[in-house]
Amino acid sequence: MNVQPSQKTFRTKRILAKAARQNRPLPQWFRLKTDSKIQYNAKRRHWRRTKLNI
């Protein structure tokens, strides 16, 4: 089990913040573009299923 301390180092916090920003769906306007083949974010991560290993 990967337990996170309450007092994190800045490096760890920066990695967690980047992961939180990346973990979002595609914008709707991007999906509505005519030539777009991408329908969903393939790199979406669930906090319980896939861990970051930091």
Secondary structure per residue as TSV (DSSP state, phi and psi in degrees):
chain	resnum	aa	ss	phi	psi
A	1	M	-	360.0	135.0
A	2	N	-	-96.9	100.4
A	3	V	-	-94.8	136.1
A	4	Q	-	-105.7	125.3
A	5	P	-	-71.6	156.1
A	6	S	S	-72.8	-30.7
A	7	Q	S	-99.3	95.9
A	8	K	-	-91.0	154.6
A	9	T	-	-74.9	161.4
A	10	F	H	-65.7	-35.5
A	11	R	H	-62.2	-45.7
A	12	T	H	-63.8	-42.6
A	13	K	H	-64.9	-37.6
A	14	R	H	-64.9	-40.7
A	15	I	H	-65.5	-41.9
A	16	L	H	-65.4	-37.6
A	17	A	H	-67.3	-39.6
A	18	K	H	-65.0	-41.4
A	19	A	H	-64.0	-36.5
A	20	A	H	-67.9	-36.9
A	21	R	H	-69.1	-38.2
A	22	Q	H	-72.8	-22.8
A	23	N	S	-88.8	68.2
A	24	R	S	-143.7	157.4
A	25	P	-	-73.3	167.5
A	26	L	-	-68.2	148.9
A	27	P	-	-66.2	146.2
A	28	Q	H	-64.1	-36.6
A	29	W	H	-65.0	-29.5
A	30	F	H	-71.2	-37.4
A	31	R	H	-68.6	-30.1
A	32	L	T	-81.9	-6.3
A	33	K	S	-63.0	143.0
A	34	T	T	-67.4	-42.6
A	35	D	T	-90.6	4.4
A	36	S	-	-76.8	124.0
A	37	K	-	-92.5	-15.8
A	38	I	-	-81.7	121.7
A	39	Q	-	-106.9	-22.6
A	40	Y	S	-151.5	165.3
A	41	N	-	-82.7	108.3
A	42	A	T	-71.5	-20.5
A	43	K	T	-96.9	19.1
A	44	R	-	-64.7	139.4
A	45	R	-	-127.0	134.7
A	46	H	-	-99.7	136.2
A	47	W	T	-62.8	-25.9
A	48	R	T	-94.8	-33.3
A	49	R	T	-79.8	-47.6
A	50	T	S	-120.4	122.4
A	51	K	-	-95.3	160.6
A	52	L	-	-86.2	-18.8
A	53	N	-	57.9	52.6
A	54	I	-	-108.9	360.0
